[in-house]
Amino acid sequence: MATLPNPLPSLASSGLDLPPGSLVDATLDGPWHEPLLWYADGPAAPRDWTALRAAGRRLGLLPVLVNGGSRGQWPEEWDLCPDSTTYPGDHDADEVLAGYWTDYADDEVGEVGEAGDGSERSAGSWPGLAPTPEEAGEDPDEAAAGLAGVITADPDSWLGGARMALVPARRSADIPAAIGWSGPVNHENDVARLCAVLRSWEDRYDARVVVLGFDTMIVSVGRPPTTPEEARALAAEHYAFCPDNIDQSPPYDLDAYAEKHVLDQEVWSFWWD
């Protein structure tokens, strides 16, 4: 993956005021030639996100919360695969989602209708990217900080104990690709293709990657869909991006998912089996 120079090897002399933590170079195929991320040894506090984002950004480091889950699987055990990860900018979000839709969404489409270019669209065809909501939303970085604050303020929640991490990445959407994250490997073995979609969501919905686990991702949303039509259109993207959100989660219905998990929702969660 094409990146800026990695500041992690010189983190100790960078001047950052960091809590005790570890550099991770462990991958599925053995140690990587340089660290992929730094993460703290202990749980994050509510103010840590804002502080580390401000301090790390000048070095080219972006924050993300990492979660060990019920099995205590921290990044050393994530089967990271940077050698099989390409560059998100080399992929087109619409093309990526259209391919997933063709592969997975046979039972999740509407009736025959008219496509955006005026041609007839058959049932089963990819409906295209959802439109960008017209209404302005919350500042995306403040929304991400707010979600991180909520998560870290409740040690008894299912995300209790999440730790701060810093990743060398140009933008939030690229964080999974920057570390070679393999969480969606049963759906896609090159996470950069999913990061191309995350880039599109950054642009259209002011989305930010806030939490990564072994196979989970939580995204903050500064400008969520505000109409049922917008939500239904975006739900199709979510289905292509992460079919398990619908196929393995009640009520197993795309319209119900759009209403409950997309419409006016400022947090999106994804899980891959």
Buried (B, 14 or more C-beta within 10 A) or exposed (E): BEEEEBBBBEBEEBEBEBBEBBBBBBBBEEEBEEBBBBBBEEBBBBEBBBBBBEBBEEBBBBBBBBBBBEEEBBBEEBBBBBEBBBBBBEBEBBEBBBBBBEEBBEEBBEEEEEEEEEEEBEEBBBBBBBBEBEEEBBEBBEBBBBBBBBBBEEEEEEBEBBBBBBBBBBBBBBBBBBBBBBBBBEBBEBBBBBBBBBBBBBEBBBBBBBBBBBBBBBBBBBBBBBBEEBBBBBBBBBBBBBBBBBBEBEEEBBBEBBBEBBBEBBBBBBBBE
